[in-house]
C-alpha cells in the first residue's frame, strides 16, 4: 500500500477539493489528481464522483475513507508518542470569535496560553460576520449558534443564557410586562446578525411563542444593545454575562424571569482532520481548563482526548 496516496486521498476528502488538498499538502493539483487516480486503479473501485463544481464520495469511497481515517490517526498518535519529549510545539493559529466573547473572556485566555507556549502565535479576528472556515483557512471558530457542517468538528461549550431586561426609568414610564404577550406593547432593542434572529422566542408556560415587537433600534452588537437599554430606549434580550454588572448596579432590571427564553450555545469548530497538529491539541486542552475552572459541570461537551480528571479541577 502506498501510504502517500492514502494520505493525499484523505486530504482531498477533508478539504473538499483537489485544489484545497494541494494547498494543504504543498504540492500541485495535478499531483493530487494523479495520486488519487492511481489509488483508485490499485483498489479497483471508484472512490470519488468528480463534477465541475464539487467532489463527492462514492459509497465505496466513504467506507474506505472511514477505515483509513482511523489507521492514519493511529499512525500519527504513535509518531507523537515517540517524539513528544523532543517536539517543539510551534506555529500560528488563525482564530475567529464573536466580538463580546473575545473581549470579555477569550482575550485573557489567549494571553495566558501564549505565555505558556511562546513559540505559538495567534491571529485573532473579533467579528459577528458569517465565516467560511475552510475557504478562509481558519483554525478555530467560536460562535454563539448551533453548528451543522460535516466538514467541521464542533463542540458545544456552554449555554449563552439570555434574559429580557430594561432600565428602571423605561419601566417606570411604560410599565413592566407581566406575561410574554405584553411585550408587543413595548419598544424593543433587537440584536440582529448573521447568527442572531432579531425576534424573541419565549416559553409562556404552555408553548413557545415567537414574538417580534416593534423596534426603534436594530443592532448587531450586544454591548451596544445593553448601553441603549441602560439609557431607557426600550427592552432588550442579551446574555446575562454581558449585563451582570448593570443588573447588580440596578441600571438594568430583568423582566419576565418566570418565562424562559430559547437559549443558544457557545460552540467551538475546526476543520475535520485525519489527525490534529499538536498546536491544536494544546490549545483545546488549555481552553477547556479555563472553561471548567469558570463553569465547572456547566461545560456541555468535552472531547474524548481530554482527560478531565488528570488535568483539571472540576
C-alpha positions in Angstrom: 0.0 0.0 0.0 1.3 3.4 -0.9 0.7 5.4 2.2 1.4 8.7 0.4 -1.6 8.1 -1.9 -3.8 7.3 1.1 -2.8 10.5 2.9 -3.5 12.6 -0.3 -6.9 11.0 -0.8 -7.7 11.7 2.9 -6.8 15.4 2.4 -9.0 15.6 -0.7 -11.9 14.4 1.3 -11.2 16.7 4.2 -10.5 19.8 2.1 -13.4 19.1 -0.3 -11.4 19.6 -3.4 -8.1 18.7 -5.2 -7.1 22.4 -5.1 -7.6 22.5 -1.3 -5.7 19.3 -0.8 -2.8 20.5 -2.9 -2.7 23.8 -0.9 -2.7 21.9 2.4 0.0 19.5 1.3 2.1 21.9 -0.6 2.0 20.0 -3.8 0.5 20.6 -7.2 -3.2 20.0 -8.1 -2.0 17.7 -10.9 -0.1 15.6 -8.5 -3.1 15.2 -6.2 -5.3 14.2 -9.1 -2.8 11.7 -10.4 -2.2 10.1 -7.0 -5.9 9.7 -6.3 -6.4 8.2 -9.8 -3.5 5.8 -9.1 -5.1 4.8 -5.8 -8.5 4.1 -7.4 -6.7 1.9 -10.0 -4.9 0.0 -7.3 -8.0 -0.7 -5.2 -10.1 -1.3 -8.3 -13.1 0.9 -7.4 -14.1 4.5 -7.9 -13.7 6.4 -4.7 -14.9 9.9 -5.8 -17.6 11.3 -8.0 -16.0 14.3 -9.9 -18.1 17.2 -11.2 -17.1 20.7 -12.3 -18.5 22.1 -9.0 -17.7 19.6 -6.3 -16.4 16.2 -5.3 -18.5 13.6 -3.6 -17.5 10.2 -2.1 -18.9 7.1 -3.6 -20.3 4.5 -1.2 -17.1 2.6 -1.5 -15.1 5.8 -1.1 -17.0 6.7 2.1 -16.4 3.2 3.6 -12.7 3.3 2.6 -12.2 6.8 4.0 -13.6 5.9 7.4 -11.3 2.9 7.6 -8.1 4.7 6.6 -9.0 7.7 8.8 -8.7 5.5 11.9 -5.4 4.0 10.6 -3.9 7.4 9.9 -4.9 8.7 13.3 -3.2 5.7 15.0 -0.1 6.3 13.0 0.1 9.9 13.9 -0.6 9.1 17.6 2.3 6.6 17.5 4.6 9.2 16.0 3.5 11.8 18.5 4.3 9.5 21.4 7.8 8.8 20.1 8.6 12.4 19.6 6.6 14.1 22.3 9.6 14.9 24.5 11.6 16.4 21.6 8.9 18.1 19.6 8.8 21.8 19.8 5.2 23.0 19.8 5.0 26.0 17.5 3.1 27.5 14.7 0.3 30.0 14.0 -3.4 29.8 14.8 -6.0 31.8 13.0 -9.0 32.2 15.3 -12.3 34.0 14.8 -14.7 34.7 17.6 -17.7 36.9 18.4 -16.7 40.4 19.5 -18.2 40.3 23.0 -16.9 36.8 23.8 -13.4 37.8 22.7 -13.5 41.0 24.8 -15.0 39.5 28.0 -13.4 36.1 28.1 -11.1 34.9 25.3 -8.6 37.7 25.4 -7.3 36.7 28.8 -7.2 33.0 27.9 -5.3 33.7 24.7 -2.8 35.8 26.6 -2.1 33.1 29.2 -2.0 30.4 26.6 0.6 32.3 24.5 2.7 32.9 27.7 2.7 29.2 28.3 3.6 28.4 24.6 5.9 31.2 23.4 6.5 29.6 20.0 2.9 29.7 19.0 1.3 32.9 17.6 -2.4 33.7 17.2 -4.1 35.9 14.6 -7.4 36.7 16.2 -10.3 38.4 14.5 -13.3 39.6 16.5 -16.4 39.7 14.3 -20.0 38.8 14.1 -19.9 38.1 10.4 -20.6 34.7 8.8 -17.3 32.8 8.4 -16.3 30.0 5.9 -13.8 28.1 7.9 -12.4 26.0 5.1 -12.3 28.8 2.4 -10.6 31.3 4.8 -8.1 28.9 6.3 -9.4 29.3 9.8 -8.0 27.1 12.5 -10.7 27.7 15.2 -14.1 29.4 15.0 -16.1 30.4 18.1 -19.8 31.1 17.5 -22.9 31.7 19.5 -25.1 29.3 17.4 -25.7 25.7 16.6 -23.3 24.2 14.1 -24.3 21.6 11.4 -21.4 21.3 8.9 -20.0 17.9 8.1 -16.6 19.5 7.2 -16.2 20.8 10.7 -15.6 19.1 14.1 -17.7 21.1 16.5 -18.2 21.1 20.3 -20.9 22.9 22.3 -19.0 24.7 25.1 -21.6 26.5 27.4 -25.1 27.8 27.3 -25.3 31.5 26.3 -28.1 32.3 28.7 -30.2 35.3 27.6 -32.6 37.4 29.6 -35.1 40.2 28.8 -34.3 43.4 30.6 -34.9 47.2 30.6 -33.9 50.2 32.7 -35.9 51.2 35.7 -36.6 54.5 34.0 -38.1 52.8 31.0 -40.3 50.5 33.1 -41.5 53.5 35.2 -42.6 55.3 32.1 -44.1 52.3 30.2 -44.9 49.7 32.8 -43.5 46.3 33.5 -44.6 43.3 31.2 -46.4 40.6 33.3 -46.7 38.0 30.5 -44.8 37.5 27.3 -47.7 38.8 25.2 -47.3 42.2 26.9 -44.0 42.7 25.0 -45.9 43.5 21.9 -47.0 46.8 23.5 -43.4 47.8 24.2 -40.4 49.1 22.3 -37.6 46.6 21.6 -33.9 46.9 21.1 -33.1 44.0 18.8 -29.9 42.1 18.2 -29.6 41.1 14.5 -26.6 39.5 12.9 -25.5 36.6 10.7 -26.3 34.2 13.6 -28.9 36.1 15.6 -32.5 36.5 14.7 -34.0 39.7 15.9 -37.2 38.1 17.2 -37.6 36.7 20.7 -38.6 33.0 21.4 -40.2 32.7 24.8 -42.0 29.9 26.7 -45.3 31.1 28.2 -45.8 28.0 30.4 -47.6 26.0 27.8 -45.9 26.7 24.4 -43.1 28.5 22.7 -44.0 31.9 21.4 -42.2 33.7 18.6 -42.6 37.4 19.4 -41.4 40.3 17.2 -42.3 43.5 19.0 -41.7 46.9 17.2 -38.1 48.0 17.4 -36.7 51.5 17.2 -33.1 50.2 17.2 -31.7 47.1 15.4 -28.0 46.4 16.1 -25.5 43.6 15.7 -23.5 44.3 18.8 -24.6 43.1 22.3 -22.7 45.8 24.2 -24.4 48.4 22.1 -27.8 47.0 22.8 -27.0 46.9 26.5 -26.0 50.5 26.6 -29.1 51.6 24.7 -31.2 49.8 27.2 -29.5 51.4 30.1 -30.3 54.8 28.5 -34.0 53.8 28.7 -34.7 53.3 24.9 -36.5 50.0 25.3 -36.4 46.3 26.3 -33.6 44.1 25.1 -32.5 40.5 25.4 -28.8 40.0 26.0 -26.6 37.3 27.5 -26.6 37.6 31.3 -22.8 37.7 31.4 -22.9 40.9 29.3 -25.3 42.6 31.6 -24.3 41.3 35.0 -22.7 44.5 36.3 -25.5 46.7 35.0 -28.0 44.4 36.8 -26.1 44.5 40.1 -25.8 48.3 39.9 -29.6 48.4 39.1 -29.0 50.2 35.8 -31.0 47.3 34.3 -33.9 45.2 35.7 -34.5 41.7 34.5 -38.2 41.1 33.4 -40.3 38.1 32.8 -37.9 35.9 34.7 -40.5 33.1 35.1 -40.8 32.8 31.3 -37.5 31.3 29.9 -36.2 32.4 26.5 -34.8 29.9 23.9 -31.1 29.7 24.6 -28.2 29.4 22.3 -24.8 27.8 22.8 -21.2 28.9 22.5 -19.6 26.5 20.1 -16.0 25.8 19.0 -15.4 24.5 15.5 -12.4 23.5 13.5 -11.7 21.6 10.2 -12.1 17.8 10.2 -8.7 16.3 10.0 -7.1 12.9 9.9 -5.0 13.9 12.8 -4.7 17.2 14.8 -1.5 19.1 15.0 -0.1 19.4 18.5 -0.7 23.1 18.5 -4.4 22.3 18.1 -4.3 19.8 20.9 -2.6 22.1 23.4 -4.9 25.0 22.6 -8.0 22.9 23.0 -6.8 21.5 26.3 -5.8 24.9 27.6 -9.2 26.3 26.6 -11.1 23.5 28.4 -9.0 24.1 31.5 -10.3 27.7 31.6 -13.9 26.7 30.7 -14.0 24.1 33.5 -12.4 26.4 36.0 -15.0 29.0 35.2 -18.1 27.0 34.6 -17.4 23.5 36.0 -20.1 21.0 35.3 -21.9 23.5 33.1 -19.4 22.8 30.3 -21.5 20.9 27.8 -19.2 18.7 25.6 -15.7 17.7 26.3 -13.6 16.0 23.5 -12.7 12.3 24.2 -8.9 13.1 24.0 -9.1 15.4 27.0 -8.6 13.7 30.4 -10.6 16.0 32.7 -9.6 14.1 35.9 -5.9 14.2 35.1 -5.7 17.9 34.1 -8.4 19.9 35.7 -10.1 20.5 39.0 -13.8 20.2 38.4 
